[in-house]
Amino acid sequence: MHVSVQAKELTRTMAKQNDRKDLVSTIYDDMSRKILTLELEPGAKISDNDICDYYEASRTPVKTALNRLSDEGFIVMSPYQQTVVSYINADHVLQLMYARVCIETAVIKDFLRKDSALNLEDVAHSLRRQAIVIKDTPVDMLAFHNLDVAFHEIWYKAENKMRLWNAFKSSIDYMRLKILDYRYEQDYDMIVGEHEEFYNCIKDSDEERVESVVHRHIYEHISDLIDKTRTTGFFG
């Protein structure tokens, strides 16, 4: 089969573009993960040259990845100033959790009113998986966090409220506070214990207890954590 010179050049150009897109995604994915897990801590300085060297990349894909990270709030880029990892906005998280308490309380009440054995088993199954993960030493923080997210997602998904849940769980600041919780408190038994209270409310159809359980687990827990970790310098 005869392939023209123009077609070959177009193929090479497209391949280079795909390679560049893949490299941008690689840099973005890796740096966002490091920021979310506090491997890159709030306030850490970021050098374009260091990023280029680390990923063995030219400035163009690095700049594209950094611009995306900046647009999504992972880093702060200011003209003629050092690029830094964004600080955690405690007030933003507290307001978000205030709203979440109101909404999640309502969602769980709708969820438990269905009195579904399958729904209850989904919650119990999630608890069993959490119990398995926290037996490891050290506990895999990301594995536990993913199970934590999946646990709360059960009722949002069952009640077709995933847009609300996605808005809550996508908060960069909230994710970093959760990792900070795991790192400093390491009280996984307490978290699982509070999750078991959710299960008991659902099992017993106890609507009266739901709000206090949700408020303590979501709002009070985060509020206490912020107070305990103010001295880390992670907050803006």
N, C-alpha and C positions, 0 to 999 in steps of 0.2 A: 504494500500500500504506500502510495506516494504522499508524503507530508510536506507541505510548502514550508519555506523558510519563515514566513510570517506566522504560520500556525505553531511552529516550534518555538518561536520567540514568545508568542502569546502564552503557550504552555509554561515556559520557563518563568514568565512574569507572574502568572497566576500562582505557580508553585512558591515563588518568593513571597508573594502577598499572603499566602496561606501560612507559610513558615513564620512570617512576621506576626500574623494574628495569633498563631499558636503560642509564640513567645510572649506576646503581650498578655494573653490569658494565663500563661504559666506564672509570670511575674505577679500579676494581679492576684491570682488565686493563692499563691504562696504568701505574699505579703499580707493580704487580708486575713488569712488564717493566723499568721503570727501576731497580728494586731489583736484579733479577737481572743486569742489564747494568752495574751499578755507576754508572749515571747518578745514582742516589740512593745515596750511599755509606753503609756501615755507620756508625752513630752520628749520621747526619744528623738534625737536628731537623725535626719535621713540625708545622706549625700548621694547625689546623682551618680557621681563617679564610683562610689562604693557599690551602688546597686548594679551599675554596668559591669564592674569587676566580678561581683558575686555571681551574677547570672550569665556572665560571658556574653553580654548583649551590647549592641550599639545604643547610642543615646535616643534614637527615634522610638524603638519599642518601649524603652524604659520611661521616656517622657509620656508616652501614651498611657502606659499602665499607671503612672503616678497621677496623671490628670484624672483618670477614672477613680482612683482611690480618693482623690481630693473631692471630686464631685459627689461621692457617696459618703463623705464625712469621716473617712478613716484617717486622713492626714490633713494638715493645714499648710498650704503653699502661699507664701506672701512674697510680693516683688521685693527683691534685694534683701530678703531675709532667709534664714535657715528654714528648710522644710522640717516639720516635726509631726509626730504621731499625735492625733487629736486627744485632748483631755476628756475625761468622763464628765458629762453634764449631769450632776446629781439631781438637780431640780427637774430636769427633763424626765429622768427615770421615775422620780417620785410621782410626777403628774401622770405619766403613762400608767404606772401601777395603780394609781387612784382610780383611773378610768377602767383598768382591767378588773379590779375588784368588783366594781358595779356590774360590769358585763359578764364576767365569769360566774358570779353568783347567780345571775339570771339564767345563764346557759346551763349550769349544773342542775338548777331546779327543773328546767324543762327536761333535761336528760333523765333525772331520777323519776320523774312522773311517768315515764314510759314503762317503768318497772320491767325492763327487759333482762332476761337471764343472760343473753349473749352480750349485752352491753356491760353487765356486771362482770362477766368473765373476762372481757377485754381489760378492764381495770385491774382485776386480780392477776392476770397474766403479766401485765406491765410491772406490777409490784414484785412478782416472783423474779423477773429479769433484773430489776434493780437490786434485789437482795443478793443475787448471784454476783453482780459486778462489784458490789462494795465489800465482798469477801476477799478480793485480791489486794495485795500489798506491794507497791502503792496502788491506790485506786486509779483507774484510767479516767481522768477528769472529763475528756471529751466523750468517751463512751457513756459515762453516767449522765452528762449533760444532754446527750441525744435521747437517752431514755426518759429523762425529766421532761424534755420537750414533747416527746411522743405520748407521755402520760397525760399531760394537760390537753393535748390535741384530741384525745379520744372523744370528749364531749362536744368540742367545737365541730369536729367532723361529723359526728352523729346528728347534730342539730343544724347542719349545713351553714355554719358560721365561720368558715375557713378564712374568709377575707379579713375578718376581725382578728383571728388568731395569727394570721400571717403578719398583720400590722404590729402586733405585740412582739412576736418572737424575732422580727427582723431588726429590732433596735440594736445598733452597735453598742451603745452605752450599757444597755441591759445585759447583753451577752457578756461583756467584759466584767460587769459586776458579779455575774454568776460565777465566772471563772475565778474572780477575786475571792468569792465566798468559798469555793472549793479549795483554793490555795491556802487561805489564811485560817479558815474555820475548820475545814476538813471534817465537819460533823455530818457525815452522810447518813448515819443512823437516825439523826434527828429529822433530816429531810424525808427519808423513807417513812419514818413514823408519822410525820404530818401527812404524807400521801395516804397512809393507811386510814387517817381520819377522814379524808375525802371518800375513801372506799366505804367506810362505815356509814357516813351520811347517806351515800347513795343506796347502800344495802338496806338501811333502815328507813329509807324515804324521809329522812329527818331534815325537812326544809328549814326549820328554825336554826339549826346549828350551822348550816352551810355558810352563811355570811361571816360568822365569827371565824370559822376554819379558813375560809378563803382570805379574809383580811389579815389574819395572823401569818399565814404562810407566804402570802405575796407582798403585802404592803409593809407590815411590821418587820418582817425578816429583812427586807431590803433596806428599810429605814435604819434598823439597828446596825446592819453591815456598813452602811455609809458612815455612821457615827464612829464605828470602831476603826475604820480604815482611812479616816481623814488625813492622818499623818503620812500616808504613802506618797503624797504629792501627785496623785493620779487625777485629781479633780480640778476642773477649770472654773 
